[in-house]
């Protein structure tokens, strides 16, 4: 049976971090971190759209080629596929809340709002301190995690907040990948990440040398082809764990050699163990 509870209690090894999800609202998920010093990320990306609020303290923020310091009150935005990471500054305390939104759900909302017509349209800014959006985020998160609030209220509040984001923030106008071979390499990895891949296979498929591929891939995506492959596997495992798949099965289905390999990669990229994320309780 897949887990259906709305609130998942954090495990002792992941103290200070908790996830929220609700089977009746499958398009949205949240994470709360009260001590960001214990939650460190390698550069990674999501298939979801992510938006988060820094509640206290400060941290570093990397999104693509941009890097800055962010402080309490900042809302950070990550489009699907954006390579990013937020980490503590010299062990200074900080806390934050994140929302992860299904890109398809958001694309449908964009179509209804008249700001998109063929798939998800990317937001232009990577952060904002808009006070109305800060307040809207806080209200949405409070409603989502309130066991007394009904699903109609939660869903309606989500629509209201993300509609406001589209009214108040700019949108990108064009795709950013201009090299067709680079784009094809990323697509090849994305289509074949569940099996073993070799660098020579990717290079021969797209017609570039190994050194050229690694150099251009890292320059554009912020990670090597191998890191991109690992990230795809972790994101797939994350989706399956959310659905309740056992960890060992998710590891093999994602293309990892075993559960231990998934454990290491999951912790490195998502700063949580697979068991904590899935919501398992230790005896």
C-alpha atoms as one frame of an Amber mdcrd trajectory, in Angstrom:
protein
   0.000   0.000   0.000   1.250   3.500  -0.816   1.459   5.987   2.105  -1.457
   8.435   2.187  -0.839  10.499   5.314  -0.490  14.237   4.816   2.300  14.852
   7.302   5.430  12.697   7.410   7.410  12.679  10.645  11.154  13.256  10.137
  13.577  10.499  11.076  16.166  11.039  13.826  19.005  11.093  11.265  17.240
  13.947   9.469  16.341  16.052  12.511  15.354  19.579  11.583  13.898  18.610
   8.204  10.397  17.448   7.346   8.339  16.827   4.214   4.628  17.361   3.666
   2.483  15.797   0.970  -1.152  14.846   0.511  -2.457  12.138  -1.814  -5.448
  14.368  -2.632  -3.093  17.128  -3.883  -0.507  15.164  -5.869   0.756  18.215
  -7.788   2.408  19.900  -4.799   4.868  18.974  -2.058   6.676  20.953   0.623
   9.821  20.716   2.707  10.583  22.606   5.918  14.147  22.936   7.211  14.643
  24.579  10.591  18.430  24.151  10.710  19.962  24.611   7.284  23.448  23.948
   8.605  22.587  20.241   8.627  21.180  20.170   5.081  23.796  20.628   2.341
  23.300  20.066  -1.383  25.455  19.315  -4.377  24.363  21.054  -7.570  21.233
  19.400  -8.902  17.992  20.057 -10.754  14.336  19.031 -10.482  11.660  18.178
 -12.995   9.306  20.208 -10.790   9.064  23.993 -10.444  10.439  25.027  -7.047
   9.874  28.136  -4.963  11.120  28.691  -1.429  11.166  31.302   1.308  14.160
  32.002   3.546  12.612  32.283   7.013  15.741  33.277   8.933  19.474  33.656
   8.511  21.427  33.720   5.260  22.826  31.238   2.742  24.545  30.987  -0.594
  22.361  30.527  -3.683  23.554  29.151  -7.005  21.213  29.007  -9.978  22.846
  28.307 -13.320  25.708  30.768 -13.757  24.404  33.136 -11.116  25.580  33.015
  -7.511  24.627  35.308  -4.637  23.900  35.553  -0.936  20.242  35.399   0.102
  18.732  36.567   3.383  15.512  36.202   5.360  12.484  37.281   3.344  13.926
  36.245  -0.031  11.853  34.016  -2.285  13.984  31.814  -4.555  12.673  30.343
  -7.804  13.995  27.339  -9.748  12.489  26.441 -13.118  12.395  22.764 -14.075
  15.896  21.780 -15.154  17.669  24.728 -13.474  20.903  23.506 -11.880  20.988
  25.009  -8.402  22.102  24.653  -4.783  21.630  26.542  -1.502  24.076  25.984
   1.350  25.044  27.518   4.705  27.612  30.299   5.050  30.421  29.390   7.468
  28.076  27.343   9.658  25.700  30.278  10.202  22.154  29.157  11.137  19.393
  29.600   8.572  15.930  28.160   7.953  13.680  27.880   4.937  10.572  26.331
   3.419  10.274  24.986  -0.126   7.345  24.125  -2.395   7.757  21.714  -5.323
   5.085  22.009  -7.993   4.327  19.666 -10.876   5.336  21.473 -14.082   2.360
  20.075 -15.996  -0.090  21.428 -13.431   1.592  24.823 -13.578   1.593  24.785
 -17.400  -2.167  24.207 -17.351  -2.588  27.173 -15.012  -0.422  29.303 -17.315
  -2.669  28.410 -20.248  -5.734  29.446 -18.234  -4.035  32.731 -17.334  -3.074
  33.389 -20.954   0.705  33.414 -20.345   1.488  30.077 -21.987   0.043  27.882
 -24.705   2.377  24.922 -25.342   3.937  23.550 -22.198   5.566  25.175 -19.212
   6.850  28.732 -19.650   9.858  29.589 -17.528  10.032  32.425 -15.011  12.741
  34.993 -15.697  13.916  35.987 -12.159  15.679  33.525  -9.882  14.633  35.403
  -6.735  12.322  38.148  -5.476  11.628  40.075  -2.279   8.107  41.058  -3.329
   6.251  41.548  -0.001   2.903  40.411  -1.423   4.422  37.176  -2.694   6.202
  36.660   0.642   2.866  36.949   2.433   1.171  34.736  -0.146   3.798  32.029
   0.261   3.438  32.052   4.038  -0.338  31.794   3.786  -0.187  28.964   1.250
   2.302  26.959   3.295   0.246  27.448   6.460  -2.947  26.290   4.761  -1.301
  23.286   3.085   0.154  21.963   6.341  -2.999  22.628   8.396  -4.734  19.305
   9.102  -7.973  21.205   9.768  -8.063  22.896   6.349 -10.046  21.041   3.675
  -8.777  20.192   0.211 -10.899  22.836  -1.510  -9.235  25.552   0.567  -5.759
  24.140  -0.020  -6.228  23.801  -3.776  -7.813  27.251  -4.079  -5.031  28.902
  -2.084  -2.422  27.267  -4.323  -4.155  28.578  -7.450  -4.349  32.072  -5.922
  -0.657  32.184  -4.995   0.723  30.875  -8.284  -1.635  33.104 -10.233  -0.231
  36.078  -8.312   3.313  34.971  -9.154   2.496  35.160 -12.854   1.002  38.614
 -12.501   3.951  40.023 -10.571   7.012  38.291 -12.063   8.510  38.321 -15.555
   8.644  35.326 -17.878  11.375  34.136 -20.247  10.732  34.639 -23.941  12.910
  32.004 -25.635  14.654  28.670 -25.131  18.267  28.872 -23.934  20.006  25.852
 -25.547  21.374  26.861 -28.953  23.748  23.944 -29.639  21.669  21.102 -31.167
  24.337  18.487 -30.385  24.428  19.526 -26.736  20.653  19.406 -26.555  20.643
  15.976 -28.189  23.217  14.692 -25.678  21.018  15.797 -22.769  17.974  14.218
 -24.408  19.884  10.963 -24.999  20.826  10.764 -21.308  17.281  11.627 -20.279
  15.905   8.855 -22.524  18.371   6.193 -21.374  19.269   6.982 -17.756  17.746
   3.740 -16.429  20.456   1.646 -18.084  24.246   1.710 -18.067  25.671   4.451
 -20.296  29.206   5.029 -21.536  30.714   8.349 -22.531  31.768   6.998 -25.934
  28.171   5.927 -26.630  26.830   9.410 -25.927  29.567  11.039 -28.008  29.104
   8.762 -31.005  25.341   9.294 -30.895  25.587  13.085 -31.076  28.854  13.358
 -33.024  31.227  15.139 -30.633  34.485  14.228 -28.905  34.512  13.315 -25.195
  36.501  16.408 -24.205  34.256  18.740 -26.195  31.097  17.181 -24.750  32.265
  17.380 -21.154  33.472  20.970 -21.577  30.332  22.303 -23.282  27.933  20.228
 -21.164  29.378  21.482 -17.904  29.467  25.064 -19.182  25.781  25.035 -20.117
  24.183  22.684 -17.568  26.513  23.314 -14.647  27.347  19.617 -14.301  29.139
  16.865 -16.192  27.225  14.300 -18.266  27.752  11.766 -15.463  26.382  14.161
 -12.834  23.434  14.885 -15.130  22.790  11.140 -15.419  22.944  10.676 -11.646
  20.577  13.586 -11.122  18.043  12.091 -13.535  18.190   8.798 -11.663  17.726
  10.486  -8.286  14.746  12.493  -9.541  13.134   9.326 -10.917  13.708   7.534
  -7.606  12.250  10.514  -5.755   9.038  10.258  -7.772   8.747   6.517  -7.181
   9.485   6.818  -3.459   6.772   9.437  -3.174   4.382   6.904  -4.714   5.440
   4.398  -2.061   7.832   2.139  -3.980  10.281   0.278  -1.698  13.737   1.845
  -1.665  15.583  -1.162  -3.082  13.129  -1.421  -5.974  13.360   2.297  -6.688
  17.155   2.079  -6.782  17.169  -0.663  -9.403  14.367   0.910 -11.435  16.286
   4.198 -11.540  19.412   2.523 -12.879  21.514   2.378  -9.708  23.522  -0.761
  -9.021  21.928  -1.187  -5.595  20.255   0.613  -2.701  23.563   1.827  -1.284
  24.356   3.733  -4.493  20.932   5.409  -4.401  21.416   6.223  -0.715  24.657
   8.102  -1.362  23.429   9.990  -4.417  20.058  10.865  -2.855  21.723  12.264
   0.258  24.223  14.254  -1.796  21.699  15.841  -4.156  18.574  16.155  -2.005
  20.110  16.417   1.465  17.824  13.690   2.810  17.921   9.927   3.013  15.521
   7.935   0.818  13.883   6.505   3.943  13.273   9.942   5.425  11.838  11.217
   2.159   9.578   8.201   1.662   8.276   8.545   5.195   9.323   5.197   6.607
   9.492   4.872  10.375  12.226   2.929  12.059  11.253   0.323  14.610
